[in-house]
């Protein structure tokens, strides 16, 4: 099952974000340095085990096939969430949410 974890207190610290995701999924990851505003729709592939989602970023939503759902946009308040996905789960970014991708680190 996927999970949504609030991370406002560490959202500006890449090292702590990586450590948090590694603890959540029990695997090594790297964090993309760039926040992107996604196209509608964007399907997140299996190479991405987690996303950093900025709630007051682009208007849209993050939806995982187990029912996990995070709305984003100017009217959604503020803050940051990490959304983790289990292998085989499908995650779709609807609208234009602002996210940073975590990738599996196989080195």
The first five atom37 places (N, CA, C, CB, O) and aatype in JSON, in Angstrom:
{
  "aatype": [20, 20, 20, 20, 20, 20, 20, 20, 20, 20, 20, 20, 20, 20, 20, 20, 20, 20, 20, 20, 20, 20, 20, 20, 20, 20, 20, 20, 20, 20, 20, 20, 20, 20, 20, 20, 20, 20, 20, 20, 20, 20, 20, 20, 20, 20, 20, 20, 20, 20, 20, 20, 20, 20, 20, 20, 20, 20, 20, 20, 20, 20, 20, 20, 20, 20, 20, 20, 20, 20, 20, 20, 20, 20, 20, 20, 20, 20, 20, 20, 20, 20, 20, 20, 20, 20, 20, 20, 20, 20, 20, 20, 20, 20, 20, 20, 20, 20, 20, 20, 20, 20, 20, 20, 20, 20, 20],
  "atom_mask": [
    [1, 1, 1, 1, 1],
    [1, 1, 1, 1, 1],
    [1, 1, 1, 1, 1],
    [1, 1, 1, 1, 1],
    [1, 1, 1, 1, 1],
    [1, 1, 1, 1, 1],
    [1, 1, 1, 1, 1],
    [1, 1, 1, 1, 1],
    [1, 1, 1, 1, 1],
    [1, 1, 1, 1, 1],
    [1, 1, 1, 1, 1],
    [1, 1, 1, 1, 1],
    [1, 1, 1, 1, 1],
    [1, 1, 1, 1, 1],
    [1, 1, 1, 1, 1],
    [1, 1, 1, 1, 1],
    [1, 1, 1, 1, 1],
    [1, 1, 1, 1, 1],
    [1, 1, 1, 1, 1],
    [1, 1, 1, 1, 1],
    [1, 1, 1, 1, 1],
    [1, 1, 1, 1, 1],
    [1, 1, 1, 1, 1],
    [1, 1, 1, 1, 1],
    [1, 1, 1, 1, 1],
    [1, 1, 1, 1, 1],
    [1, 1, 1, 1, 1],
    [1, 1, 1, 1, 1],
    [1, 1, 1, 1, 1],
    [1, 1, 1, 1, 1],
    [1, 1, 1, 1, 1],
    [1, 1, 1, 1, 1],
    [1, 1, 1, 1, 1],
    [1, 1, 1, 1, 1],
    [1, 1, 1, 1, 1],
    [1, 1, 1, 1, 1],
    [1, 1, 1, 1, 1],
    [1, 1, 1, 1, 1],
    [1, 1, 1, 1, 1],
    [1, 1, 1, 1, 1],
    [1, 1, 1, 1, 1],
    [1, 1, 1, 1, 1],
    [1, 1, 1, 1, 1],
    [1, 1, 1, 1, 1],
    [1, 1, 1, 1, 1],
    [1, 1, 1, 1, 1],
    [1, 1, 1, 1, 1],
    [1, 1, 1, 1, 1],
    [1, 1, 1, 1, 1],
    [1, 1, 1, 1, 1],
    [1, 1, 1, 1, 1],
    [1, 1, 1, 1, 1],
    [1, 1, 1, 1, 1],
    [1, 1, 1, 1, 1],
    [1, 1, 1, 1, 1],
    [1, 1, 1, 1, 1],
    [1, 1, 1, 1, 1],
    [1, 1, 1, 1, 1],
    [1, 1, 1, 1, 1],
    [1, 1, 1, 1, 1],
    [1, 1, 1, 1, 1],
    [1, 1, 1, 1, 1],
    [1, 1, 1, 1, 1],
    [1, 1, 1, 1, 1],
    [1, 1, 1, 1, 1],
    [1, 1, 1, 1, 1],
    [1, 1, 1, 1, 1],
    [1, 1, 1, 1, 1],
    [1, 1, 1, 1, 1],
    [1, 1, 1, 1, 1],
    [1, 1, 1, 1, 1],
    [1, 1, 1, 1, 1],
    [1, 1, 1, 1, 1],
    [1, 1, 1, 1, 1],
    [1, 1, 1, 1, 1],
    [1, 1, 1, 1, 1],
    [1, 1, 1, 1, 1],
    [1, 1, 1, 1, 1],
    [1, 1, 1, 1, 1],
    [1, 1, 1, 1, 1],
    [1, 1, 1, 1, 1],
    [1, 1, 1, 1, 1],
    [1, 1, 1, 1, 1],
    [1, 1, 1, 1, 1],
    [1, 1, 1, 1, 1],
    [1, 1, 1, 1, 1],
    [1, 1, 1, 1, 1],
    [1, 1, 1, 1, 1],
    [1, 1, 1, 1, 1],
    [1, 1, 1, 1, 1],
    [1, 1, 1, 1, 1],
    [1, 1, 1, 1, 1],
    [1, 1, 1, 1, 1],
    [1, 1, 1, 1, 1],
    [1, 1, 1, 1, 1],
    [1, 1, 1, 1, 1],
    [1, 1, 1, 1, 1],
    [1, 1, 1, 1, 1],
    [1, 1, 1, 1, 1],
    [1, 1, 1, 1, 1],
    [1, 1, 1, 1, 1],
    [1, 1, 1, 1, 1],
    [1, 1, 1, 1, 1],
    [1, 1, 1, 1, 1],
    [1, 1, 1, 1, 1],
    [1, 1, 1, 1, 1],
    [1, 1, 1, 1, 1]
  ],
  "atom_positions": [
    [[0.84, -1.18, 0.0], [0.0, 0.0, 0.0], [0.89, 1.24, 0.0], [-0.96, 0.0, 1.22], [1.94, 1.26, 0.63]],
    [[0.46, 2.27, -0.7], [1.19, 3.52, -0.73], [0.98, 4.25, 0.59], [0.75, 4.41, -1.92], [0.13, 3.87, 1.4]],
    [[1.76, 5.32, 0.8], [1.63, 6.1, 2.03], [1.84, 7.57, 1.71], [2.64, 5.63, 3.09], [2.56, 7.93, 0.78]],
    [[1.21, 8.43, 2.5], [1.37, 9.88, 2.41], [1.92, 10.35, 3.74], [0.02, 10.6, 2.04], [1.29, 10.14, 4.79]],
    [[3.1, 10.99, 3.71], [3.77, 11.42, 4.92], [4.03, 12.92, 4.86], [5.09, 10.64, 5.12], [4.7, 13.38, 3.94]],
    [[3.52, 13.7, 5.83], [3.83, 15.13, 5.85], [5.3, 15.36, 6.2], [2.92, 15.88, 6.85], [5.84, 14.72, 7.1]],
    [[5.94, 16.3, 5.48], [7.37, 16.55, 5.7], [7.69, 18.05, 5.69], [8.21, 15.83, 4.64], [8.77, 18.44, 5.24]],
    [[6.78, 18.87, 6.16], [7.0, 20.32, 6.16], [8.32, 20.7, 6.85], [5.84, 21.02, 6.85], [9.04, 21.57, 6.37]],
    [[8.62, 20.04, 7.97], [9.78, 20.42, 8.77], [11.11, 20.1, 8.11], [9.71, 19.75, 10.09], [12.14, 20.64, 8.5]],
    [[11.12, 19.22, 7.1], [12.38, 18.86, 6.43], [12.34, 19.13, 4.93], [12.71, 17.4, 6.68], [13.26, 18.72, 4.22]],
    [[11.31, 19.79, 4.44], [11.09, 19.95, 3.0], [12.24, 20.66, 2.28], [9.82, 20.72, 2.76], [12.41, 20.47, 1.08]],
    [[13.01, 21.48, 2.98], [14.11, 22.21, 2.35], [15.46, 21.51, 2.52], [14.19, 23.61, 2.91], [16.48, 22.05, 2.1]],
    [[15.48, 20.33, 3.12], [16.72, 19.61, 3.4], [16.76, 18.3, 2.63], [16.87, 19.35, 4.91], [16.18, 17.3, 3.06]],
    [[17.43, 18.31, 1.48], [17.46, 17.14, 0.61], [17.99, 15.89, 1.32], [18.3, 17.42, -0.61], [17.48, 14.79, 1.11]],
    [[19.01, 16.05, 2.14], [19.6, 14.9, 2.84], [18.57, 14.25, 3.76], [20.85, 15.34, 3.66], [18.43, 13.03, 3.78]],
    [[17.84, 15.05, 4.52], [16.82, 14.5, 5.41], [15.66, 13.89, 4.63], [16.3, 15.58, 6.35], [15.09, 12.89, 5.05]],
    [[15.31, 14.49, 3.5], [14.25, 13.91, 2.67], [14.64, 12.53, 2.16], [13.93, 14.84, 1.49], [13.84, 11.6, 2.21]],
    [[15.87, 12.4, 1.68], [16.36, 11.1, 1.2], [16.35, 10.09, 2.34], [17.79, 11.23, 0.61], [15.89, 8.96, 2.16]],
    [[16.84, 10.48, 3.49], [16.86, 9.58, 4.65], [15.45, 9.14, 5.03], [17.55, 10.25, 5.84], [15.23, 7.99, 5.38]],
    [[14.49, 10.06, 4.97], [13.11, 9.75, 5.31], [12.53, 8.71, 4.35], [12.25, 11.01, 5.28], [11.91, 7.74, 4.78]],
    [[12.74, 8.92, 3.04], [12.2, 7.98, 2.07], [12.89, 6.63, 2.2], [12.38, 8.52, 0.64], [12.23, 5.59, 2.12]],
    [[14.2, 6.63, 2.41], [14.91, 5.36, 2.58], [14.36, 4.58, 3.77], [16.41, 5.6, 2.75], [14.25, 3.35, 3.71]],
    [[14.02, 5.28, 4.85], [13.44, 4.61, 6.02], [12.03, 4.1, 5.72], [13.41, 5.58, 7.22], [11.64, 3.03, 6.2]],
    [[11.27, 4.84, 4.93], [9.89, 4.45, 4.61], [9.82, 3.24, 3.69], [9.16, 5.6, 3.97], [8.95, 2.38, 3.85]],
    [[10.75, 3.16, 2.72], [10.66, 2.08, 1.73], [11.75, 1.03, 1.87], [10.71, 2.66, 0.34], [11.75, 0.04, 1.15]],
    [[12.67, 1.24, 2.81], [13.75, 0.29, 3.07], [14.58, 0.02, 1.81], [13.18, -1.01, 3.61], [14.86, -1.13, 1.47]],
    [[14.96, 1.1, 1.12], [15.8, 1.0, -0.08], [16.53, 2.32, -0.27], [14.95, 0.64, -1.35], [16.08, 3.36, 0.2]],
    [[17.66, 2.27, -0.96], [18.44, 3.47, -1.25], [17.78, 4.26, -2.39], [19.9, 3.1, -1.62], [17.32, 3.68, -3.37]],
    [[17.76, 5.6, -2.24], [17.17, 6.45, -3.27], [18.03, 7.69, -3.49], [15.73, 6.87, -2.89], [18.88, 8.03, -2.66]],
    [[17.8, 8.35, -4.6], [18.35, 9.68, -4.86], [17.15, 10.59, -5.16], [19.4, 9.66, -6.06], [16.1, 10.14, -5.62]],
    [[17.33, 11.88, -4.89], [16.27, 12.87, -5.09], [16.65, 13.79, -6.23], [15.99, 13.68, -3.8], [17.74, 14.37, -6.23]],
    [[15.76, 13.92, -7.21], [15.98, 14.86, -8.3], [16.06, 16.27, -7.72], [14.84, 14.75, -9.37], [15.28, 16.62, -6.84]],
    [[17.0, 17.07, -8.21], [17.21, 18.41, -7.68], [16.16, 19.41, -8.13], [18.56, 18.91, -8.08], [16.0, 20.47, -7.52]],
    [[15.44, 19.09, -9.19], [14.52, 20.05, -9.81], [13.07, 19.7, -9.54], [14.77, 20.13, -11.29], [12.66, 18.55, -9.74]],
    [[12.3, 20.68, -9.1], [10.85, 20.51, -9.01], [10.28, 20.71, -10.4], [10.22, 21.51, -7.99], [10.66, 21.64, -11.11]],
    [[9.37, 19.85, -10.78], [8.73, 19.96, -12.09], [7.23, 20.12, -11.93], [9.04, 18.72, -12.96], [6.63, 19.59, -10.99]],
    [[6.63, 20.86, -12.86], [5.18, 20.95, -12.96], [4.81, 20.0, -14.08], [4.66, 22.44, -13.23], [5.2, 20.2, -15.23]],
    [[4.07, 18.95, -13.75], [3.85, 17.86, -14.68], [2.78, 18.17, -15.72], [3.47, 16.62, -13.93], [1.98, 19.1, -15.56]],
    [[2.78, 17.38, -16.79], [1.75, 17.46, -17.82], [0.58, 16.58, -17.41], [2.3, 17.03, -19.22], [0.74, 15.7, -16.56]],
    [[-0.57, 16.8, -17.99], [-1.77, 16.05, -17.65], [-2.11, 15.05, -18.73], [-2.95, 16.99, -17.41], [-2.23, 15.45, -19.89]],
    [[-2.27, 13.8, -18.44], [-1.85, 13.1, -17.23], [-0.41, 12.61, -17.38], [-2.8, 11.92, -16.92], [0.09, 12.46, -18.49]],
    [[0.25, 12.37, -16.27], [1.58, 11.78, -16.25], [1.52, 10.5, -15.44], [2.65, 12.78, -15.67], [1.09, 10.52, -14.28]],
    [[1.94, 9.4, -16.03], [1.99, 8.12, -15.32], [3.4, 7.96, -14.77], [1.59, 6.92, -16.25], [4.38, 8.06, -15.51]],
    [[3.5, 7.71, -13.47], [4.78, 7.54, -12.81], [5.19, 6.08, -12.91], [4.72, 8.01, -11.32], [4.44, 5.19, -12.5]],
    [[6.39, 5.84, -13.45], [6.86, 4.48, -13.66], [7.44, 3.84, -12.42], [7.86, 4.48, -14.73], [7.58, 4.48, -11.38]],
    [[7.8, 2.57, -12.55], [8.28, 1.79, -11.41], [9.68, 2.18, -10.95], [8.27, 0.34, -11.78], [10.11, 1.75, -9.88]],
    [[10.4, 3.0, -11.73], [11.72, 3.47, -11.29], [11.6, 4.56, -10.24], [12.52, 3.99, -12.48], [12.6, 4.96, -9.64]],
    [[10.38, 5.04, -10.01], [10.15, 6.12, -9.05], [9.35, 5.56, -7.88], [9.41, 7.32, -9.73], [8.14, 5.34, -7.99]],
    [[10.02, 5.34, -6.74], [9.31, 4.77, -5.58], [8.62, 5.82, -4.72], [10.27, 4.0, -4.73], [7.81, 5.48, -3.86]],
    [[8.93, 7.11, -4.95], [8.34, 8.16, -4.11], [8.39, 9.5, -4.82], [9.08, 8.24, -2.76], [9.18, 9.73, -5.73]],
    [[7.51, 10.4, -4.36], [7.43, 11.77, -4.87], [7.43, 12.72, -3.68], [6.16, 11.98, -5.76], [6.88, 12.41, -2.63]],
    [[8.05, 13.89, -3.86], [7.87, 15.0, -2.94], [6.85, 15.91, -3.59], [9.23, 15.75, -2.62], [7.1, 16.44, -4.68]],
    [[5.71, 16.11, -2.96], [4.61, 16.88, -3.53], [4.48, 18.2, -2.78], [3.28, 16.07, -3.46], [4.38, 18.22, -1.55]],
    [[4.49, 19.32, -3.54], [4.25, 20.63, -2.94], [2.75, 20.92, -3.07], [5.11, 21.76, -3.64], [2.23, 21.07, -4.17]],
    [[2.08, 21.0, -1.94], [0.62, 21.12, -1.93], [0.15, 22.4, -2.61], [0.1, 21.09, -0.49], [-0.82, 22.36, -3.37]],
    [[0.81, 23.53, -2.38], [0.36, 24.79, -2.99], [1.07, 25.06, -4.31], [0.59, 25.95, -2.03], [1.22, 26.21, -4.71]],
    [[1.51, 24.0, -4.98], [2.12, 24.12, -6.29], [1.07, 24.17, -7.38], [3.09, 22.96, -6.54], [0.0, 24.76, -7.2]],
    [[1.38, 23.55, -8.51], [0.45, 23.55, -9.64], [-0.86, 22.87, -9.29], [1.08, 22.87, -10.82], [-0.91, 21.97, -8.45]],
    [[-1.92, 23.3, -9.96], [-3.27, 22.77, -9.73], [-3.36, 21.34, -10.25], [-4.33, 23.66, -10.41], [-3.07, 21.09, -11.42]],
    [[-3.77, 20.41, -9.4], [-3.91, 19.03, -9.85], [-4.06, 18.06, -8.7], [-2.73, 18.64, -10.69], [-4.56, 18.41, -7.63]],
    [[-3.6, 16.83, -8.94], [-3.71, 15.79, -7.93], [-2.72, 14.68, -8.22], [-5.14, 15.24, -7.86], [-2.29, 14.47, -9.36]],
    [[-2.36, 13.97, -7.15], [-1.55, 12.76, -7.23], [-2.46, 11.61, -6.81], [-0.24, 12.85, -6.34], [-3.03, 11.64, -5.72]],
    [[-2.59, 10.61, -7.66], [-3.47, 9.47, -7.34], [-2.72, 8.16, -7.56], [-4.75, 9.51, -8.22], [-2.14, 7.92, -8.62]],
    [[-2.75, 7.32, -6.52], [-2.16, 5.99, -6.6], [-3.31, 4.99, -6.71], [-1.24, 5.67, -5.34], [-4.39, 5.24, -6.19]],
    [[-3.07, 3.87, -7.4], [-4.16, 2.94, -7.69], [-4.78, 2.26, -6.47], [-3.66, 1.9, -8.61], [-5.78, 1.55, -6.62]],
    [[-4.22, 2.46, -5.28], [-4.85, 1.89, -4.08], [-5.81, 2.88, -3.41], [-3.77, 1.47, -3.07], [-6.34, 2.6, -2.33]],
    [[-6.05, 4.02, -4.06], [-6.98, 5.0, -3.52], [-6.31, 6.21, -2.88], [-7.86, 4.36, -2.53], [-6.99, 7.18, -2.54]],
    [[-4.99, 6.17, -2.7], [-4.27, 7.31, -2.15], [-4.45, 8.5, -3.09], [-2.76, 6.99, -1.94], [-4.32, 8.36, -4.31]],
    [[-4.75, 9.66, -2.51], [-5.1, 10.83, -3.33], [-4.66, 12.09, -2.6], [-6.62, 10.87, -3.64], [-5.04, 12.3, -1.45]],
    [[-3.87, 12.95, -3.27], [-3.45, 14.23, -2.71], [-3.78, 15.31, -3.72], [-1.91, 14.23, -2.37], [-3.3, 15.28, -4.86]],
    [[-4.62, 16.28, -3.32], [-4.94, 17.42, -4.19], [-3.89, 18.5, -4.02], [-6.37, 17.98, -3.87], [-3.35, 18.69, -2.93]],
    [[-3.6, 19.21, -5.11], [-2.62, 20.3, -5.07], [-3.2, 21.54, -5.72], [-1.31, 19.87, -5.75], [-4.13, 21.47, -6.53]],
    [[-2.63, 22.69, -5.38], [-3.04, 23.95, -5.98], [-3.1, 25.05, -4.94], [-4.39, 23.79, -6.67], [-3.0, 24.8, -3.74]],
    [[-3.27, 26.26, -5.42], [-3.24, 27.45, -4.56], [-4.31, 27.41, -3.47], [-3.43, 28.69, -5.4], [-4.1, 27.97, -2.39]],
    [[-5.44, 26.77, -3.71], [-6.53, 26.73, -2.74], [-6.48, 25.52, -1.8], [-7.84, 26.72, -3.46], [-7.42, 25.29, -1.04]],
    [[-5.39, 24.76, -1.84], [-5.29, 23.54, -1.04], [-4.47, 23.72, 0.23], [-4.7, 22.44, -1.87], [-4.13, 22.74, 0.89]],
    [[-4.16, 24.95, 0.58], [-3.32, 25.19, 1.75], [-1.86, 25.13, 1.37], [-3.62, 24.17, 2.86], [-1.51, 25.42, 0.22]],
    [[-1.02, 24.76, 2.29], [0.4, 24.69, 2.0], [0.98, 23.4, 2.53], [1.12, 25.87, 2.6], [0.27, 22.54, 3.03]],
    [[2.28, 23.29, 2.4], [2.96, 22.14, 2.94], [3.49, 21.2, 1.88], [2.05, 21.4, 3.84], [3.3, 21.39, 0.68]],
    [[4.17, 20.18, 2.37], [4.8, 19.18, 1.52], [4.45, 17.79, 2.04], [6.33, 19.38, 1.48], [4.33, 17.58, 3.25]],
    [[4.29, 16.85, 1.11], [4.06, 15.45, 1.45], [5.0, 14.58, 0.64], [2.59, 15.05, 1.19], [5.33, 14.91, -0.5]],
    [[5.43, 13.48, 1.23], [6.08, 12.42, 0.47], [5.0, 11.37, 0.2], [7.32, 11.81, 1.25], [4.32, 10.93, 1.12]],
    [[4.87, 10.99, -1.05], [3.97, 9.91, -1.43], [4.85, 8.75, -1.88], [2.96, 10.35, -2.56], [5.61, 8.88, -2.84]],
    [[4.74, 7.61, -1.19], [5.53, 6.43, -1.56], [4.61, 5.42, -2.24], [6.21, 5.79, -0.31], [3.42, 5.32, -1.93]],
    [[5.21, 4.67, -3.18], [4.48, 3.64, -3.89], [5.22, 2.32, -3.74], [4.3, 4.01, -5.38], [6.45, 2.28, -3.74]],
    [[4.45, 1.24, -3.61], [5.02, -0.1, -3.58], [5.28, -0.56, -5.02], [4.06, -1.1, -2.85], [4.63, -0.08, -5.94]],
    [[6.24, -1.49, -5.2], [6.48, -2.01, -6.56], [5.19, -2.55, -7.17], [7.55, -3.13, -6.52], [4.41, -3.25, -6.52]],
    [[4.98, -2.21, -8.43], [3.8, -2.66, -9.14], [2.61, -1.72, -9.06], [3.4, -3.98, -8.64], [1.66, -1.86, -9.83]],
    [[2.65, -0.75, -8.14], [1.55, 0.2, -8.06], [1.66, 1.23, -9.18], [1.54, 0.89, -6.7], [2.75, 1.55, -9.64]],
    [[0.51, 1.73, -9.6], [0.45, 2.75, -10.63], [0.1, 4.08, -9.97], [-0.58, 2.38, -11.74], [-0.84, 4.16, -9.18]],
    [[0.87, 5.11, -10.31], [0.62, 6.46, -9.81], [0.41, 7.37, -11.01], [1.8, 6.96, -8.9], [1.2, 7.37, -11.95]],
    [[-0.66, 8.15, -10.97], [-0.97, 9.07, -12.05], [-1.03, 10.49, -11.48], [-2.32, 8.7, -12.75], [-1.67, 10.73, -10.46]],
    [[-0.35, 11.41, -12.15], [-0.38, 12.82, -11.79], [-1.39, 13.5, -12.71], [1.05, 13.49, -11.9], [-1.2, 13.55, -13.93]],
    [[-2.45, 14.02, -12.12], [-3.53, 14.64, -12.88], [-3.41, 16.15, -12.79], [-4.91, 14.17, -12.36], [-3.04, 16.68, -11.74]],
    [[-3.72, 16.85, -13.86], [-3.55, 18.29, -13.87], [-2.07, 18.62, -13.93], [-4.2, 18.95, -12.64], [-1.34, 18.06, -14.75]],
    [[-1.62, 19.52, -13.06], [-0.23, 19.99, -13.13], [0.41, 20.11, -11.74], [-0.17, 21.33, -13.84], [0.91, 21.18, -11.39]],
    [[0.39, 19.02, -10.94], [1.01, 19.12, -9.62], [2.52, 19.37, -9.72], [0.76, 17.84, -8.83], [3.17, 18.97, -10.68]],
    [[3.06, 20.05, -8.7], [4.49, 20.34, -8.61], [5.14, 19.27, -7.75], [4.76, 21.77, -8.03], [4.81, 19.12, -6.57]],
    [[6.08, 18.52, -8.34], [6.69, 17.39, -7.63], [8.19, 17.34, -7.87], [6.03, 16.08, -8.06], [8.71, 17.91, -8.83]],
    [[8.87, 16.64, -6.99], [10.25, 16.2, -7.2], [10.24, 14.69, -7.1], [11.25, 16.85, -6.14], [9.54, 14.11, -6.27]],
    [[11.02, 14.03, -7.97], [11.04, 12.58, -8.04], [12.18, 12.0, -7.22], [11.15, 12.13, -9.49], [13.3, 12.51, -7.23]],
    [[11.87, 10.91, -6.5], [12.89, 10.06, -5.9], [13.08, 8.87, -6.82], [12.48, 9.62, -4.44], [12.1, 8.29, -7.31]],
    [[14.34, 8.5, -7.06], [14.67, 7.36, -7.92], [15.37, 6.29, -7.1], [15.55, 7.81, -9.11], [16.09, 6.59, -6.15]],
    [[15.16, 5.02, -7.48], [15.94, 3.95, -6.86], [17.41, 4.19, -7.16], [15.49, 2.55, -7.38], [17.78, 4.53, -8.28]],
    [[18.24, 4.01, -6.15], [19.69, 4.18, -6.3], [20.31, 2.78, -6.3], [20.3, 5.08, -5.15], [20.46, 2.16, -5.25]],
    [[20.66, 2.3, -7.47], [21.18, 0.94, -7.6], [22.69, 0.88, -7.57], [20.69, 0.33, -8.87], [23.26, -0.17, -7.88]],
    [[23.35, 1.96, -7.2], [24.82, 1.93, -7.17], [25.36, 1.49, -5.83], [25.39, 3.3, -7.52], [26.57, 1.41, -5.65]]
  ]
}
